[in-house]
Amino acid sequence: MPRILNLWRVRVEILETFCNDTRAIQQGNWELHGIEISAEAAKIAQESSGAKVKVGKIEEQNYPDNHFDVITA
């Protein structure tokens, strides 16, 4: 996935659900966001990846429609 996204050469918004392991997408020209059910897992994910990690369910978040270019789980 990172090689494909690097070809775009644009800033990409990525949302990783259950983001306690974001090593596959930490490098690149994108803004990484995450959602975790567990506050402890969210803290670990944020510290290890620099992602903006929220705690809760995805349907409880207030992201605008069409905000993310890529959503992974």
N, CA and C atoms as an extended XYZ file, in Angstrom:
219
Properties=species:S:1:pos:R:3:atomname:S:1:resname:S:1:resid:I:1 pbc="F F F"
N         0.795       -1.199        0.000 N   MET     1
C         0.000        0.000        0.000 CA  MET     1
C         0.843        1.271        0.000 C   MET     1
N         1.900        1.404        0.805 N   PRO     2
C         2.657        2.652        0.814 CA  PRO     2
C         3.224        3.041       -0.547 C   PRO     2
N         3.684        2.079       -1.344 N   ARG     3
C         4.241        2.430       -2.649 CA  ARG     3
C         3.176        3.043       -3.551 C   ARG     3
N         1.975        2.525       -3.519 N   ILE     4
C         0.902        3.057       -4.351 CA  ILE     4
C         0.558        4.475       -3.923 C   ILE     4
N         0.406        4.707       -2.632 N   LEU     5
C         0.051        6.040       -2.158 CA  LEU     5
C         1.137        7.055       -2.428 C   LEU     5
N         2.397        6.657       -2.374 N   ASN     6
C         3.485        7.586       -2.662 CA  ASN     6
C         3.458        8.065       -4.103 C   ASN     6
N         2.887        7.288       -4.998 N   LEU     7
C         2.798        7.699       -6.393 CA  LEU     7
C         1.859        8.887       -6.571 C   LEU     7
N         0.903        9.057       -5.687 N   TRP     8
C        -0.048       10.159       -5.804 CA  TRP     8
C         0.618       11.506       -5.585 C   TRP     8
N         1.634       11.554       -4.741 N   ARG     9
C         2.363       12.785       -4.433 CA  ARG     9
C         1.425       13.901       -3.948 C   ARG     9
N         0.421       13.514       -3.208 N   VAL    10
C        -0.501       14.465       -2.590 CA  VAL    10
C        -0.647       14.085       -1.123 C   VAL    10
N        -1.198       14.969       -0.335 N   ARG    11
C        -1.455       14.677        1.074 CA  ARG    11
C        -2.710       13.825        1.155 C   ARG    11
N        -2.597       12.661        1.755 N   VAL    12
C        -3.686       11.696        1.848 CA  VAL    12
C        -4.119       11.581        3.303 C   VAL    12
N        -5.411       11.535        3.549 N   GLU    13
C        -5.970       11.335        4.886 CA  GLU    13
C        -6.324        9.863        5.034 C   GLU    13
N        -5.753        9.196        6.049 N   ILE    14
C        -5.997        7.778        6.286 CA  ILE    14
C        -6.616        7.605        7.666 C   ILE    14
N        -7.660        6.797        7.738 N   LEU    15
C        -8.252        6.418        9.013 CA  LEU    15
C        -8.003        4.937        9.224 C   LEU    15
N        -7.319        4.597       10.310 N   GLU    16
C        -7.028        3.213       10.666 CA  GLU    16
C        -7.890        2.852       11.865 C   GLU    16
N        -8.807        1.899       11.683 N   THR    17
C        -9.626        1.460       12.808 CA  THR    17
C        -8.885        0.335       13.514 C   THR    17
N        -9.045        0.227       14.797 N   PHE    18
C        -8.294       -0.733       15.608 CA  PHE    18
C        -6.809       -0.579       15.305 C   PHE    18
N        -6.305        0.619       15.585 N   CYS    19
C        -5.002        1.065       15.086 CA  CYS    19
C        -3.842        0.774       16.021 C   CYS    19
N        -3.947       -0.236       16.867 N   ASN    20
C        -2.858       -0.481       17.811 CA  ASN    20
C        -1.572       -0.931       17.133 C   ASN    20
N        -1.613       -1.277       15.853 N   ASP    21
C        -0.396       -1.634       15.120 CA  ASP    21
C        -0.423       -0.927       13.770 C   ASP    21
N         0.210        0.235       13.690 N   THR    22
C         0.165        1.051       12.467 CA  THR    22
C         1.485        1.030       11.710 C   THR    22
N         2.351        0.080       12.007 N   ARG    23
C         3.687        0.072       11.396 CA  ARG    23
C         3.640        0.058        9.872 C   ARG    23
N         2.636       -0.558        9.277 N   ALA    24
C         2.579       -0.675        7.821 CA  ALA    24
C         2.315        0.655        7.135 C   ALA    24
N         1.735        1.616        7.859 N   ILE    25
C         1.369        2.871        7.198 CA  ILE    25
C         1.925        4.099        7.903 C   ILE    25
N         2.982        3.948        8.671 N   GLN    26
C         3.532        5.090        9.410 CA  GLN    26
C         4.330        6.033        8.530 C   GLN    26
N         4.897        5.563        7.451 N   GLN    27
C         5.752        6.414        6.638 CA  GLN    27
C         5.037        6.796        5.361 C   GLN    27
N         5.106        8.052        5.014 N   GLY    28
C         4.499        8.499        3.771 CA  GLY    28
C         3.966        9.907        3.909 C   GLY    28
N         3.429       10.393        2.840 N   ASN    29
C         2.913       11.749        2.787 CA  ASN    29
C         1.416       11.738        3.088 C   ASN    29
N         1.079       11.361        4.314 N   TRP    30
C        -0.310       11.340        4.697 CA  TRP    30
C        -0.509       11.698        6.152 C   TRP    30
N        -1.712       12.076        6.438 N   GLU    31
C        -2.142       12.381        7.803 CA  GLU    31
C        -2.820       11.129        8.329 C   GLU    31
N        -2.282       10.563        9.381 N   LEU    32
C        -2.794        9.302        9.915 CA  LEU    32
C        -3.685        9.569       11.126 C   LEU    32
N        -4.907        9.070       11.051 N   HIS    33
C        -5.876        9.154       12.140 CA  HIS    33
C        -6.196        7.735       12.570 C   HIS    33
N        -6.638        7.564       13.804 N   GLY    34
C        -7.000        6.238       14.274 CA  GLY    34
C        -8.185        6.278       15.212 C   GLY    34
N        -8.827        5.141       15.337 N   ILE    35
C        -9.915        4.962       16.292 CA  ILE    35
C        -9.648        3.655       17.016 C   ILE    35
N        -9.729        3.700       18.325 N   GLU    36
C        -9.539        2.515       19.165 CA  GLU    36
C       -10.665        2.449       20.185 C   GLU    36
N       -11.123        1.259       20.479 N   ILE    37
C       -12.127        1.058       21.520 CA  ILE    37
C       -11.488        1.272       22.901 C   ILE    37
N       -10.289        0.796       23.070 N   SER    38
C        -9.588        0.846       24.349 CA  SER    38
C        -8.777        2.133       24.478 C   SER    38
N        -8.958        2.852       25.583 N   ALA    39
C        -8.176        4.070       25.820 CA  ALA    39
C        -6.689        3.754       25.947 C   ALA    39
N        -6.366        2.639       26.572 N   GLU    40
C        -4.962        2.244       26.719 CA  GLU    40
C        -4.332        1.944       25.359 C   GLU    40
N        -5.051        1.205       24.520 N   ALA    41
C        -4.536        0.894       23.176 CA  ALA    41
C        -4.414        2.164       22.337 C   ALA    41
N        -5.342        3.096       22.502 N   ALA    42
C        -5.283        4.361       21.762 CA  ALA    42
C        -4.040        5.152       22.147 C   ALA    42
N        -3.729        5.179       23.433 N   LYS    43
C        -2.552        5.902       23.912 CA  LYS    43
C        -1.275        5.292       23.332 C   LYS    43
N        -1.195        3.973       23.339 N   ILE    44
C        -0.027        3.285       22.785 CA  ILE    44
C         0.109        3.569       21.296 C   ILE    44
N        -1.005        3.489       20.576 N   ALA    45
C        -0.984        3.731       19.132 CA  ALA    45
C        -0.547        5.154       18.821 C   ALA    45
N        -1.059        6.112       19.567 N   GLN    46
C        -0.708        7.506       19.333 CA  GLN    46
C         0.765        7.752       19.620 C   GLN    46
N         1.260        7.200       20.710 N   GLU    47
C         2.668        7.387       21.065 CA  GLU    47
C         3.607        6.715       20.072 C   GLU    47
N         3.227        5.551       19.569 N   SER    48
C         4.126        4.816       18.670 CA  SER    48
C         4.070        5.288       17.225 C   SER    48
N         2.949        5.916       16.827 N   SER    49
C         2.798        6.263       15.419 CA  SER    49
C         2.695        7.753       15.147 C   SER    49
N         2.352        8.527       16.166 N   GLY    50
C         2.109        9.943       15.944 CA  GLY    50
C         0.742       10.223       15.349 C   GLY    50
N        -0.077        9.195       15.210 N   ALA    51
C        -1.426        9.353       14.664 CA  ALA    51
C        -2.300       10.127       15.628 C   ALA    51
N        -3.316       10.758       15.097 N   LYS    52
C        -4.339       11.401       15.913 CA  LYS    52
C        -5.373       10.329       16.224 C   LYS    52
N        -5.340        9.784       17.433 N   VAL    53
C        -6.163        8.621       17.776 CA  VAL    53
C        -7.304        9.031       18.695 C   VAL    53
N        -8.521        8.660       18.305 N   LYS    54
C        -9.706        8.894       19.120 CA  LYS    54
C       -10.130        7.580       19.758 C   LYS    54
N       -10.809        7.678       20.893 N   VAL    55
C       -11.310        6.505       21.600 CA  VAL    55
C       -12.807        6.400       21.377 C   VAL    55
N       -13.268        5.193       21.041 N   GLY    56
C       -14.705        4.968       20.869 CA  GLY    56
C       -14.987        4.171       19.618 C   GLY    56
N       -16.253        4.146       19.249 N   LYS    57
C       -16.703        3.455       18.041 CA  LYS    57
C       -16.697        4.432       16.873 C   LYS    57
N       -16.521        3.915       15.674 N   ILE    58
C       -16.445        4.786       14.496 CA  ILE    58
C       -17.736        5.573       14.300 C   ILE    58
N       -18.868        4.949       14.591 N   GLU    59
C       -20.135        5.652       14.393 CA  GLU    59
C       -20.364        6.764       15.430 C   GLU    59
N       -19.550        6.805       16.470 N   GLU    60
C       -19.640        7.857       17.478 CA  GLU    60
C       -18.759        9.064       17.156 C   GLU    60
N       -17.929        8.955       16.134 N   GLN    61
C       -17.002       10.032       15.786 CA  GLN    61
C       -17.708       11.050       14.887 C   GLN    61
N       -17.204       12.254       14.863 N   ASN    62
C       -17.856       13.315       14.092 CA  ASN    62
C       -17.013       13.769       12.897 C   ASN    62
N       -16.443       12.816       12.177 N   TYR    63
C       -15.692       13.180       10.979 CA  TYR    63
C       -16.676       13.609        9.887 C   TYR    63
N       -16.328       14.610        9.107 N   PRO    64
C       -17.214       15.021        8.009 CA  PRO    64
C       -17.299       13.932        6.933 C   PRO    64
N       -18.383       13.934        6.199 N   ASP    65
C       -18.529       13.001        5.085 CA  ASP    65
C       -17.374       13.181        4.106 C   ASP    65
N       -16.897       12.065        3.558 N   ASN    66
C       -15.835       12.049        2.540 CA  ASN    66
C       -14.527       12.675        3.014 C   ASN    66
N       -14.273       12.653        4.308 N   HIS    67
C       -13.053       13.264        4.843 CA  HIS    67
C       -11.803       12.439        4.525 C   HIS    67
N       -11.923       11.114        4.565 N   PHE    68
C       -10.762       10.242        4.406 CA  PHE    68
C       -10.650        9.694        2.994 C   PHE    68
N        -9.403        9.618        2.529 N   ASP    69
C        -9.119        9.022        1.227 CA  ASP    69
C        -9.033        7.508        1.327 C   ASP    69
N        -8.582        7.010        2.474 N   VAL    70
C        -8.402        5.578        2.703 CA  VAL    70
C        -8.868        5.238        4.115 C   VAL    70
N        -9.615        4.149        4.260 N   ILE    71
C        -9.987        3.635        5.586 CA  ILE    71
C        -9.565        2.180        5.644 C   ILE    71
N        -8.801        1.826        6.678 N   THR    72
C        -8.342        0.445        6.826 CA  THR    72
C        -8.812       -0.107        8.154 C   THR    72
N        -8.800       -1.432        8.259 N   ALA    73
C        -9.206       -2.076        9.501 CA  ALA    73
C        -8.293       -3.255        9.778 C   ALA    73
